[in-house]
């Protein structure tokens, strides 16, 4: 069984290889990349290793993955997450499809297909979860991030800001917004969102490191 770190290294290498092929105009590479099942419900162990542990105990997963039908763990997670846990297999599928889009897609069309499908999975959970579900900030952030990747900028930013309204100290949403503005060359807005995030989550290293990277050119310019 591959460890999560080994899977991440493997997928990173595969993504680099596929990107190089696409840059050369090659639609299918002859690289030695083992195949994946056509659907995420094939539950390839390499993809499973990248998911939160609780996914193993969600509906469909637990019926098809050894060890998933652990009633004690299912009951614990149901108590912890409430009735919304009944829908979390869709979130886990959405994460798998996002990983396929970002790490395994061989063409822009494959990437877009997986991103759109992932958004649909996130939609299902958002539409069916209780309004007080603790993982909603994370799910809105994941959906917002994918909407940005699909060039649906307005909708993506709305989702990310909604995640912040739900949980003001949820720092990943600030990071995604800042990264978006940085990539667009709007550095002042990128700084603004990092500072907002640090005001609410002052110990978030990911935000402070991003801000330091943005401030570094200014510091060098004053020397």
C-alpha positions in Angstrom: 0.0 0.0 0.0 1.4 3.4 -1.0 1.7 6.0 1.7 -0.1 9.4 1.1 3.3 11.1 0.6 4.3 8.5 -2.0 1.0 8.9 -3.8 1.4 12.7 -3.9 5.0 12.3 -5.3 3.7 9.9 -7.9 0.8 12.1 -9.0 3.1 15.2 -9.1 5.5 13.3 -11.4 2.6 12.2 -13.5 1.2 15.7 -13.8 4.6 17.0 -14.9 4.9 14.3 -17.5 1.4 15.0 -18.9 2.0 18.8 -18.9 5.2 18.3 -20.9 3.3 16.1 -23.4 0.6 18.7 -23.8 3.2 21.4 -24.4 4.6 19.3 -27.2 1.1 18.8 -28.7 1.0 15.1 -27.9 -2.5 14.1 -26.8 -1.5 10.7 -25.4 1.9 10.1 -23.9 3.8 6.9 -24.1 5.1 7.4 -20.6 4.8 4.6 -18.1 1.7 5.9 -16.2 -0.5 3.2 -14.9 -4.2 3.7 -15.8 -6.9 4.8 -13.5 -10.5 3.6 -13.5 -12.8 5.6 -15.8 -15.0 6.6 -12.9 -13.9 7.8 -9.5 -16.2 5.1 -8.1 -13.6 2.6 -9.2 -11.9 3.7 -5.9 -8.2 3.5 -7.0 -6.1 3.2 -3.9 -3.8 6.1 -5.1 -6.8 8.4 -5.3 -8.2 7.2 -2.0 -4.9 8.0 -0.2 -5.4 11.7 -1.0 -8.8 11.9 0.7 -9.7 12.8 4.3 -9.9 9.6 6.3 -13.7 10.0 7.0 -14.4 9.5 3.3 -13.8 5.8 3.8 -16.9 5.6 6.0 -19.3 7.6 3.9 -22.1 6.0 1.8 -21.0 4.0 -1.2 -17.3 4.1 -0.1 -18.0 2.0 2.9 -19.9 -0.6 0.9 -17.0 -1.0 -1.5 -13.8 -0.4 0.3 -12.4 -2.9 2.9 -12.7 -1.6 6.4 -15.2 1.1 5.5 -18.2 -0.6 7.0 -17.0 0.1 10.5 -20.3 0.8 12.4 -18.6 2.3 15.4 -16.7 4.8 13.2 -19.8 5.5 11.1 -21.8 6.2 14.2 -19.1 8.5 15.6 -18.9 10.5 12.5 -22.7 10.8 12.3 -22.8 12.1 15.8 -20.0 14.6 14.9 -21.3 15.8 11.6 -25.1 15.2 12.1 -27.4 14.2 9.3 -25.1 16.0 6.8 -22.7 13.1 7.0 -25.3 11.1 4.9 -24.3 13.3 1.9 -20.6 13.5 2.3 -19.8 10.8 -0.2 -20.6 13.4 -2.8 -18.0 15.8 -1.3 -15.4 13.0 -1.4 -16.2 12.3 -5.1 -15.9 16.0 -5.7 -12.4 16.0 -4.2 -11.4 13.0 -6.3 -12.6 14.7 -9.5 -10.8 17.9 -8.5 -7.6 15.9 -8.0 -8.1 14.3 -11.4 -8.6 17.7 -13.0 -5.5 19.2 -11.4 -3.1 16.2 -11.4 -4.2 13.7 -14.0 -6.1 15.4 -16.8 -4.4 14.8 -20.2 -6.3 17.6 -22.1 -7.9 20.9 -21.3 -11.2 19.2 -22.1 -10.6 16.5 -19.5 -9.6 19.1 -16.9 -12.8 21.1 -17.5 -15.0 18.0 -17.4 -13.7 17.0 -14.1 -13.9 20.5 -12.6 -17.5 20.9 -13.7 -18.4 17.4 -12.4 -16.7 18.3 -9.1 -18.7 21.5 -8.8 -21.9 19.4 -9.3 -20.8 17.1 -6.4 -20.2 20.1 -4.1 -23.6 21.6 -5.2 -25.3 18.4 -4.0 -23.8 18.6 -0.5 -24.4 22.4 -0.2 -28.0 21.9 -1.2 -28.6 19.0 1.2 -26.5 19.8 4.2 -27.9 21.5 7.3 -27.3 25.2 7.5 -25.1 24.8 10.6 -22.9 22.0 9.1 -19.3 22.7 10.3 -17.7 21.7 7.0 -19.6 24.2 4.8 -16.8 26.8 4.9 -14.5 24.2 3.5 -17.0 23.0 0.9 -17.8 26.6 -0.3 -14.0 27.2 -0.6 -13.4 24.1 -2.7 -16.4 25.0 -4.9 -15.2 28.6 -5.2 -11.7 27.5 -6.1 -13.0 25.3 -8.9 -15.3 28.1 -10.2 -12.2 30.3 -10.4 -10.4 27.6 -12.4 -13.4 27.5 -14.7 -13.1 31.3 -15.3 -16.4 31.8 -13.4 -14.7 34.5 -11.4 -17.7 36.3 -10.0 -19.4 33.1 -8.7 -16.1 31.8 -7.4 -15.4 35.0 -5.3 -19.0 35.0 -4.0 -18.5 31.4 -2.7 -15.2 32.2 -1.1 -16.6 35.3 0.6 -19.5 33.3 1.8 -17.1 30.8 3.4 -15.6 33.7 5.3 -19.0 34.9 6.4 -19.7 31.4 7.8 -16.3 31.2 9.6 -14.3 34.4 9.7 -11.1 32.6 10.7 -11.2 30.0 7.9 -7.9 31.1 6.5 -7.9 28.9 3.3 -10.6 31.1 1.7 -8.5 34.2 2.2 -5.5 32.4 0.7 -7.5 31.4 -2.5 -8.8 34.9 -3.0 -5.3 36.4 -2.5 -3.8 33.9 -4.9 -6.4 34.8 -7.5 -5.7 38.5 -7.3 -1.9 37.9 -7.3 -2.2 35.8 -10.5 -4.3 38.6 -12.1 -1.6 41.1 -11.2 -3.7 42.9 -8.7 -1.2 42.9 -5.9 -2.8 45.5 -3.7 -6.0 43.4 -3.6 -3.9 40.3 -2.9 -2.3 42.1 0.1 -5.6 43.4 1.3 -7.1 39.9 1.5 -4.1 38.5 3.3 -4.3 41.2 5.9 -8.0 40.6 6.4 -7.2 37.0 6.9 -4.5 37.6 9.4 -6.7 39.9 11.3 -9.1 37.0 11.8 -6.6 34.2 11.9 -3.3 35.7 13.1 -1.5 32.4 13.5 -2.1 31.2 9.9 1.4 30.7 8.6 0.1 30.2 5.0 -1.2 33.7 5.0 1.8 35.3 6.7 4.2 33.5 4.3 2.2 34.8 1.3 2.2 38.3 2.7 6.0 38.2 3.3 6.5 37.0 -0.3 4.4 40.0 -1.6 6.2 42.5 0.6 9.7 41.2 -0.3 10.0 43.3 -3.5 9.0 46.4 -1.6 11.6 45.8 1.0 14.3 45.3 -1.5 13.2 48.5 -3.3 13.7 50.5 -0.1 17.2 49.3 0.5 
